[in-house]
Amino acid sequence: MLAEGSWLYTASIARSKQGEDMKSLIGVVLLVVVLAAGGSFYLRGGNKITESQVRALYLRADQALAAGDDKPLCEMLSKDYVQTTVTKTETQQAEQRYDREQYCASLAQSMSQLRQFRETFGGRMPLRYEQKVNSISIASDGRSAEVEVSAIVEMAGVRMVSRGRDTVERSRWRTYMTGSRSITHVGRM
């Protein structure tokens, strides 16, 4: 047994403190490594987009449209979303540009009208809507995708055929639409 105050006892205590300090240092280093790995996984994994994530976004959009619910549709748009649409009829052409706020307001109004039509027609939706994702091109950085889409809407003797290109991005584990450019032809059926 070591006597208190002896040089051997003092050296033993010093080694014990060094061991505790070393364990604390190793613990801190391990914590930093784990946090760095977790942060890297969060930033890289949460910002990479895949074709299946893009398709899931369009499926959710179709489901929200079928339900006549504009809120999920608006939540799919990034804060800086911009839509440009050229609408062509037999006699004229017009170009419209909407930011997110304007698009969401227009969408809310359209969905409200569709819900009223649905009530008038006894719960049936008085239109035919079909959207198709024609191609998905993932950017080289893996953070965004260009999506070519086409859609057909038929209602009350009017047919609208649209072709467009959407930009979809992934940020913080969420997939957003950041922009859309389309041409829509409107005519009689």
C-alpha positions in Angstrom: 0.0 0.0 0.0 1.2 3.5 -0.9 1.7 5.9 1.9 0.0 9.3 1.4 2.6 12.0 0.7 5.2 9.5 -0.7 6.6 10.3 -4.2 5.2 7.0 -5.4 1.7 7.9 -4.2 2.0 11.4 -5.8 3.2 9.8 -9.1 0.3 7.4 -9.0 -2.2 10.2 -8.5 -0.6 12.2 -11.3 -0.9 9.2 -13.7 -4.5 8.7 -12.6 -5.3 12.3 -13.5 -3.5 12.0 -16.8 -5.5 8.9 -17.6 -8.7 10.7 -16.8 -7.7 13.7 -18.8 -6.8 11.4 -21.7 -10.2 9.7 -21.5 -11.9 13.1 -21.5 -9.9 14.2 -24.5 -10.7 10.9 -26.4 -14.4 11.4 -25.5 -14.3 15.0 -26.9 -12.5 13.9 -30.1 -15.0 11.0 -30.6 -17.9 13.4 -30.0 -16.5 15.9 -32.6 -16.0 13.0 -35.1 -19.6 11.8 -34.6 -21.0 15.3 -35.0 -19.0 16.0 -38.1 -20.1 12.6 -39.7 -23.7 13.3 -38.7 -23.6 16.8 -40.1 -22.0 15.6 -43.3 -24.6 12.9 -43.7 -27.4 15.4 -43.0 -26.1 18.0 -45.5 -25.2 15.6 -48.3 -28.0 13.1 -47.9 -30.6 15.7 -47.3 -29.7 17.7 -50.4 -29.3 14.9 -52.9 -32.2 14.2 -55.2 -33.2 10.9 -56.9 -35.6 10.1 -59.6 -37.9 8.3 -57.1 -38.1 11.4 -55.0 -39.1 13.4 -58.0 -41.8 10.9 -59.0 -43.1 10.9 -55.4 -43.5 14.7 -55.6 -45.6 14.4 -58.7 -47.6 11.6 -57.2 -48.4 13.8 -54.2 -49.3 16.6 -56.5 -51.7 14.4 -58.4 -53.3 13.2 -55.1 -53.8 16.7 -53.9 -55.3 17.8 -57.2 -57.7 14.8 -57.1 -58.7 15.8 -53.6 -59.1 19.5 -54.6 -56.6 20.5 -51.9 -54.4 23.5 -52.7 -52.4 23.6 -49.5 -50.2 20.6 -50.1 -49.6 21.8 -53.7 -48.5 25.2 -52.4 -46.2 23.6 -49.8 -44.4 21.8 -52.6 -43.2 25.1 -54.0 -39.9 26.7 -52.8 -40.1 30.2 -51.4 -38.5 31.6 -54.6 -40.8 29.6 -56.9 -41.5 31.2 -60.3 -43.9 29.9 -63.0 -44.0 31.2 -66.5 -46.9 30.0 -68.7 -47.7 30.8 -72.3 -51.4 30.1 -73.1 -52.4 29.8 -76.7 -55.9 29.7 -78.2 -57.1 29.7 -81.8 -56.9 33.5 -82.0 -54.5 34.8 -79.3 -51.5 34.1 -77.1 -50.7 35.4 -73.6 -47.8 35.0 -71.3 -48.2 35.0 -67.5 -45.6 35.0 -64.8 -46.4 34.1 -61.2 -44.3 34.1 -58.1 -45.1 31.7 -55.3 -47.6 34.0 -53.5 -49.4 34.8 -56.7 -49.5 31.2 -57.9 -50.8 29.9 -54.5 -53.6 32.5 -54.5 -54.6 31.6 -58.1 -54.4 27.9 -57.1 -56.6 28.4 -54.0 -59.2 30.2 -56.2 -59.1 27.4 -58.8 -59.4 24.6 -56.2 -62.3 26.5 -54.6 -64.1 26.6 -58.0 -63.4 22.9 -58.6 -64.9 22.0 -55.2 -68.0 24.0 -56.0 -68.3 22.1 -59.3 -67.8 18.8 -57.5 -70.7 19.7 -55.1 -72.9 20.8 -58.0 -72.3 17.4 -59.8 -73.1 15.3 -56.7 -69.5 14.6 -55.6 -68.1 13.8 -59.0 -65.3 15.8 -60.5 -66.6 17.2 -63.8 -63.3 17.1 -65.5 -60.7 14.7 -66.8 -57.1 15.4 -65.8 -54.0 13.4 -66.8 -50.4 14.3 -66.1 -47.4 12.4 -67.3 -43.7 12.8 -66.4 -42.0 12.4 -69.7 -38.3 12.6 -68.5 -36.2 13.4 -65.4 -32.7 14.7 -65.8 -30.7 14.8 -62.5 -28.1 17.6 -62.4 -24.4 16.7 -62.1 -24.3 18.0 -58.5 -27.2 15.8 -57.6 -29.2 18.6 -55.9 -31.7 19.4 -58.6 -33.6 17.8 -61.6 -35.2 19.1 -64.8 -38.5 17.4 -65.3 -40.4 17.4 -68.6 -44.1 17.0 -68.0 -47.3 17.0 -70.1 -50.9 17.3 -69.0 -54.3 17.2 -70.5 -57.4 18.8 -68.8 -60.8 18.3 -70.4 -63.9 20.1 -68.9 -67.2 21.4 -70.2 -66.2 21.1 -73.8 -62.8 22.7 -73.4 -59.5 20.8 -73.8 -56.2 22.1 -72.5 -53.0 20.4 -73.5 -49.8 21.6 -71.7 -46.1 20.7 -72.1 -43.6 22.1 -69.7 -40.3 21.8 -67.9 -40.1 22.0 -64.1 -37.0 22.5 -61.9 -37.1 20.4 -58.8 -34.6 20.7 -55.9 -33.9 18.8 -52.7 -33.0 20.8 -49.6 -32.9 19.7 -46.0 -34.5 16.4 -46.7 -37.5 18.0 -48.5 -38.2 18.1 -52.3 -39.4 21.4 -53.7 -40.4 22.7 -57.1 -38.4 25.9 -57.7 -39.6 26.8 -61.2 -41.9 25.9 -64.0 -42.1 27.0 -67.7 -44.9 25.7 -69.8 -47.0 26.2 -73.0 -50.7 25.4 -72.8 -52.9 25.1 -75.9 -56.6 25.7 -75.2 -59.4 24.7 -77.6 -62.7 23.1 -78.0 -63.2 19.4 -77.8 
